[in-house]
Amino acid sequence: MVVPELRPWRAARPHAVRIAQALRPRLARAAATAKPRIARLARAGKPQVARVTRPKTWHYTAGAATAGLALAAGVVTAAGPWDSSGQRTAERDRAVALGRAGGTDHGRVPGAPAQPRPAPSAGPVLTGLGGVSTVKSAPDGKALAKTLTPLLKDPALGARPAAAVVDVTTGRRLYGTDPDAPLTPASTTKIATAVAALSAMGADHRLTTRAALEPDTQEVVLVGGGDPTLTAREASDGSAGLRLLADQTAAALAQRGIRDVTLSYDTTRYAGTQKHPIGVNPNLALVSPLMVDEGRTDDSTSGPVARVTDPAGDAARRFGDLLRSRGIKATSPGLSKATSRAKTLATVDSPPLSALVERMLTNSDNDIAEALARQTAIATGHRADFAGADQAINAQLRKLGLPLKGAAFKDGSGLNRADRLTAGLLTALLAKAADPAHPELRPALTGLPVAGFTGTLTTRYTDGAAGVVRAKTGTLTGVNTLAGTVVDQDGRLLAFAFMANNTTDPAAAQTALDRAATTLASCGCR
């Protein structure tokens, strides 16, 4: 799965080789330090969070951010290949593409070509993620309160914002203001959806779309499996392809001597209404187990756009067109249900759940979020509708021992204003995802947008903590939230959540939240 915003940076890959050569001695030491842990994780076959390095001082110049990210990229490369989503590859490539000499932490070596020097050394891995660490103890709560409280009193955040900061290593809350107040979370709800889905199904789970043949009737049924990333585009970019499914289906029919079929489609995997409570909206399609390209009416892959009125029917019609172009005569599709006697002709599988979660969080993809909420309901024996998803997410998070008082999950995406989360729950979710005892939850961290680099944070923090803050945004009219992780100035991994309801100036509220996160990242707070 490719993160679309960052495709142009792939052209910069050759420069990464030169950077890696310059950093080789430091990477060798980092790899040796992390080797025992890496070996255990490799045997377990589970995803892990990319190790994060920290600058020695808080100067986020372009040169400092570039070399720091290049070093982090090298450490993860030593641990294993980049993940299938391409996100970390994109981060590395952009860091290299932005490379330039100079900056507070990097100067030019006399007589040498202009290129960044290696970043100042820092612990390559963090105790909070199960590795070796030489970082100092967590920030002092009183000092942290003295630093953050004035920022959270910004009028742009409304009368009573809520906040929590947790030391990921220990799970201890370092700071809180109304941390247990249930507020409208907007898209930070997706963090809860991610953790629940990964817990219920596992990071390697895939969603299958299939074509089945009813015996004796020559009826081909396109069965929706709930894959929100199924695509009809020629370049599938790692997603399951409707064209490939048509290829395989046509070949299987030809082997049976069948050239003329009745086409139908099956959407019975989900129950209840397909329409989200907000109604028809460009931020998501109808919630259907069968759709292609998220029902988009243009070539976009993320963001709001008009959607088709019948995603399942549209997918079936396009499948019929593909069959006809492959020599199979097919009728116009009708709604049906595959019987237990139907024989599978062909299947295509989605990327693993880990990649779906990362794409959902990076791009704040509402279609994936609603699909994963219903898949969680199915996996846990609940009805595959909005109410069943609410029950399933609650049940999964309760199993993980998370604080759910006041929580409500009326949808998986956070578009529903009736959703309720607390700042304490959001930080607990992030800390749980970093827990070495739960490596299956790691994509809930690795998918978080990176400040100044990826997804919904691409254009934010460009003059602040770019590359250091990783966070999920949440925005509705009158609602601004931010939850994620930072590495503070002492190298400590912290989880934070800032929630503001009843805001009146969204730009000012966003700026205030970004200022709080940047200050937290720059804080030694002792």
N, C-alpha and C positions, 0 to 999 in steps of 0.2 A: 504494500500500500504506500503510495507516494504522497507526501505532504505537498499539495499543489503550489503553495505559495513559494516554495523554495527550490523548484526545479531548476531555475537558471543557475544556481550555485553549483550544480554538479559539474559544470565545465571547469571548475576550479580545482578538481581533484588532483591533477598533477602536482600542484603546489604543496599539497599535503605531504607528498613524499619528501620534499626538501625540508619541511618543518619537522617531520618525524626523524630525519637523519640528525638534525641539529639537537633534537631532544633525546636521542637514543640513550645516552648514559643515565639521564634522570628517569627515563621510562624503565630502564632495566632495574634500577633500584626499586621503583614503585611496583613493578611486576613481581619482583622477588618478595617484597613485603606482603603483597596480596595473594601470592601463589597458593598457600594452603587453603584459604577461603574459596578461591576461584575453583580449585580442584573439587572441593566438596559440592559447590553449586553446579559445576559441569556434570558431575555424576548424577545429581538430582534431576538435571535436565530442566530446571526451572529458570524463568527470566529473572534478571536482577537489575537493580537500579544502577545507572551509570554513576561511577564515583565522581564526586565533585571536589575540585580543588579550590582553594581560596587565595586571594591576593594578600600579601603581607600587610599592606596598608589600603585604606579605602580611597582609591583613586581609579575611577572607572573610565579611563581614557580609552580611545579606540585601540591603541596598541596593547594596553593591559588586558582588555577583554579578549582581544584576538589571541594573544599568546596563552592566556589562562585557559581559554576554551580548547586551544590546540593541544595543550598538555593533558587536559581532561580527556579529549578524544583519544590521545595516544594510550592512556591508561586503560580505557575501555577496550581499545583494539587489542591490547595485550591479553585481555581477559577473554576475548572471543569475538565473533563476527558481529557486525551491526545488525539490529533486528530487522524483521521483514517489512516494517512500516516505512523504513527509510528516514524516519524522523531524525535519528541521531546522525546519520550520514549527512543529512541536510544541514544540521547544526554545525557539524565539523567543516563542511564545504564552505558555508557562509563565513565562518570564522577565518578560514584561510583567505577567502576572497576579499575580506575586509583588511587583510594584513598590511601593515605599514610600519615603518620605523618610528621611534620616538615615543613620547608619553612619559609619565612619571616613573613607571617601573622599568621602562625599556629605552635604551639609547642605542646609538649606532656604534658598532665596533670599528675602531680606526682601520682603514684600509680594506674593510670587508664590504661585500654587497649590502645594500640597505635591506634589512629584514629584521623582524622582531627577535630579540634575545629570548631565551626561555624565561618563563615567569618565575618569580621567587618561589623557592621550594615551600611546599605545604604538605600536610598529611594527605596522601592520595586517596585514602578511604576513610570512612567515618564509622565510629563505633555504632552509631544509630542504625547503620545498614549492615552490621554484622562483621565489620572488618577491623583492622588494626588502626588505632588512633593515638595521636600525641596531643590532641587539642585540649584546651583548658576546660574547666568546669563550666556548667551552664551559667547564663547571665543571672545576676541577682534580681530577684523579683521587685524589690523596692526601687532599684535603679531603673529597671525596665518600665515600671509604672510612672516614674518621674519623666521618662522620655516619651512614652506613648500617650499617656492620658491627655496632655495638652493638645496633641494632634487630633485625637478623637473627639475633642470638644469643638472642632471646626463646625460652624453653623451649617456648612454644606452637607453634613452627614445627618441632619435632622436632630430632633430633640433628644433621642435616646439610642445611639448606636450600641451594638454589642461587639465584643471582641474577646479573643482567647489566643494565648501563645503557649505552646507546649514544647518541652524538650523531647525530641524524638527518641533520644537514647534511653531515657528513663520513663517516658510517658508522663512526667510530672508537669503539672500546669504551672507556668512561671508568671502568667499575667491573665487577668480576666476582668471584664466589666460587663455585667449582665450576661455572663457566658451561658447561662441556662435558660435564657429568654427565647421562646419559640418565635421566630420571625420568618417572613417570606424570603426564601433563599435565592429565587430566580435560578439561573443555570448552575450554581454551585450544587444544586440537587444532583447533577450528573456524577459527582464524586460518590455519593451514596449508591446511585444506580450501578456504577462501575464496581464498587466493592461487593455489592450484593450479587451481581451477575458472576463475577469471578469466583466468589465463594461457592455459589450454587453449581456452576458448570465447569470451572477450571479454565486455566489460561489457554489450553490447547483445544478447547471445544470448537467445532465448526458447524455451520448451519448449511443444510443440504436442500437444494432445489432439484426436483426430479421430474422426468417424463415417464409415464406409465401407460401400458397398453391393456385395455380391458379385453379378456379373451372372448373370441367369437363375435365381437361387435366392431372391431377395428376402430375403437374410440381411443384416442390418445389424450391423456389427462396431464396437464401441466400442474404439478402439485407445489404450491408455495410452502417453503420451509421457514419463512421469516427472515431471510437474508436481506438486510436493508442495503447491502452494497452490490447486489446483483446488477450487472451492467450489460447493455446492448452495444456498447461502443466497440470499435474494431480493436483498439488497444485497451485491454482489460486492466493493465497495471496491477496485476496480482489478485484482482477481484474475480469472483465467479462470473463466467461469461455466458450470456444467452446464446451467442453465436456458437460457442463450443457445444453447448447443450443441443442446439439444433443439428450441428454436424453429427454428433454421436447418435442422436435420435433418428435422423434420416438414414444413417448407415445401418442401424439396428433394424429399421423397418425394411430396408432393401434386402437385408439378409433373410428376412421372413417372406419376401416377395410381395410386400404390401406397398402400394403406391398411392392409395386413396384412403384418407382417414377422416373421421369426425373429430374435431378438436374441441376440447373443453378445458376448464381450469378449476382448481380446487383451492378454496381459501379457508377451509375449516380448521386450520391450525389455531387461529385466533377466534375469540368469542366476543360478543358484545358490540357496541358501537365502534365504528372506525373513526368517527369524527371526534377530535380533541375538544374539550370544553371551551376552548377559545374560538372554536368554529373554523371556517375556512381562513387560512392564513399562509402567507408566503414563506413562513419559517419552518413549515413541515407539511408533508403530504398526509392524506388519510392513513391511518395506522392499519396497514394490510400486510399479511404474510407473503404477498406476491406483488412485487413491483420491480421496475428496472430504473436505474439511475435516479432513484428517489422520486420518481414521477416528475422530474424537472422538465420544463418546457424549453430549455436552452442547453448549452454545452457546459454550464457551470457545474462545479463539484462541491461547492459549499456556499453558505450564505442564503439570504432570502431570495426567492424567485417564484413566479406563478407555477402551480403544479397542475397536472392532469386531474380531471374530475373523477376518473375511475382507474386507479393505478393497476389493479389486477387485470381488468379487461384490456387496458393498454398493453400490459406485458404479454398477455395471451395473443393479442392481435399481431404484435411484433414477432412473436414466436411463430405464428402461422405464416407470416410473410417470409421468415427465414426458412421454414420448411419448404415452402413453395419454390423458393430460389434454389433449393437443393433437390428438386425433382419429386417432391411429395405433394400431392394435391390435398389440401386441407380445407375444411369448411370454416366459416366464420365461427369464432369460439363462443361457447356458452358456459354458464356457471354449472358446475357439477361437483361430484365427490368421488374420488377414487375408491373402489371397493377393495376388500381384503384379497380379492382374487386377481387384482391388477398386477401385471408383471412389469417390473422396472426396466425401462429401455436404456436410460442414461441418467447420470447425475453430475452435478457440479457443486463444489463445496466452497464456502466462504473462506476468507483468511481466518486464522485462529482468533479466538475471542480476545486475546491480548492485543492484536492489531486493531480489532474493531473498537476496543475500549480506548486505545490511544488516539485513533482518528476521532472518536466521539469527543474526547476531552480537548484535543488540540484545536479542532474546528468548531467546538460547541455544536455538534451535529445532533439536532433534535430527532431526526428520523431514526438514527442508530439508537439514541437513548430510549425512545419509546419501544423499539424492537427488543432491546435488551431487557427492559422491564417486563415485557410479556414473556420473553424466553425464560426469565427467572421464575415467573409464575408457573410455566409449564414444567420446568425442571424440579419444582418443589411441590407439585401436585395441586396447585391453585388454578382457578379459572383464568384463562388467558384474556382478561379484560382489564380495564383501569383499576377496578376494585381488587381484583385478584392480584395484580401487580403490587398494589399498595400492601396487601397482606404478606406477599412473598418477600418484599424488600424488608419490611419490618421483621419478619421471622428470621431471615438470614443475618441481619445485623444484630438481632438479639442473641443468636447463637455465638456471635463473635464477642459478646460481652460489652457491646457499645451502649452508651447512655441515650436511651430513646424517649425519655419523658418529654411529652409535648410534640414529638415528631409526627409528621403526616406526609405521606408520599402519594398525592393525588394523581401524579403522573411520573414519568421517568426523566423528563427533560427539564422541568422547572418552569415551564410556561404557564402552569396553573397557579394562580395567586393563592389558592387554598393550601398549597404545600407549606410545611413548617419544618424548619431545622433550627438547631441552636449552634452558636459559635463553638460551644464545647463539643458537640457531636461532630462537627466538621473537622476540628483538630484531632479528635479521637480516630476518625476515619483515616486521616492521613498518617497518623502514628501507627495504626494497625497495618496499613499498607506497607510501611517500612519495617515492620517486625520480621526478623529473620525466621520466625516460626511460621510465617505466612508468605512464602515467596510467590504463591499463586496470585497474590494481590498486588504485586509490584507494578503492573501496568497502570494502576490508578495513580502512581507517582510519575512514571516515565512518560505518560501521555499529557501531563500538565503543560500548557503553553510556557515557553521560555521567554522571559522579558526581553523585548527588542528583537526577537528572532523568529518565533513560530506562532502560528495560529492567531488567536484573538489578542495576543500580546505583541504582535509583530511591530506595531507602531507606537507602543508604549514603552516607557523607561529608556528612551533613546539617549537621554542625557543623565541617566541615573544608574540604577542597578541592573543594567542590561546583562543578560547571561547569568545572573545570580538569583534573581527571583523566579520561581516557577509557580504559576498560580492559575486557578480556574476563576474566570470572571462570571459575574451574574448581573444582568441588567434587565429591568422592566421599568415601566413608567413609575417613578416614585420609589424604586428599589435599586440599590447598588451594593453588591457584595464582592468579596475577593477572598479566596482561601487557597493556601498553597504552602510552599516551603522556602526557606532561605538558609543560607550558611552565613552565620554572623561573623564578625571580624576576628573572633577567636577560633573559627573553624567548627563551631557547633551547629548541628542541623536542627532547625526549629520549624515547627508547623504553626501556622497562624490562620486565623479567620477573622475578618472584619465584615460586619453586617450593618447596613443602614437602610431603614425603611422610612417612608414619608419624606423622601428627598424632593427638592423642587428644581434643582439645577444639576442635571446629570453630568455635565462636563466638570463642574466644580466638585461634585461628589467623587467622581472617578479620580480626579487629581488628588483629592485628600486621601483616598485609599492608597494610591500609588506612593504618596509621600510617606504614609505610615509604614508600608512594606519596605521602602528604600531605607528609611531610618532604622527599621529593625535589622536589616542586612548590614548596616554600617555600625551597629551597636556592639560594643564590648560590655557596656552596662554593668559596671561593678562599683 
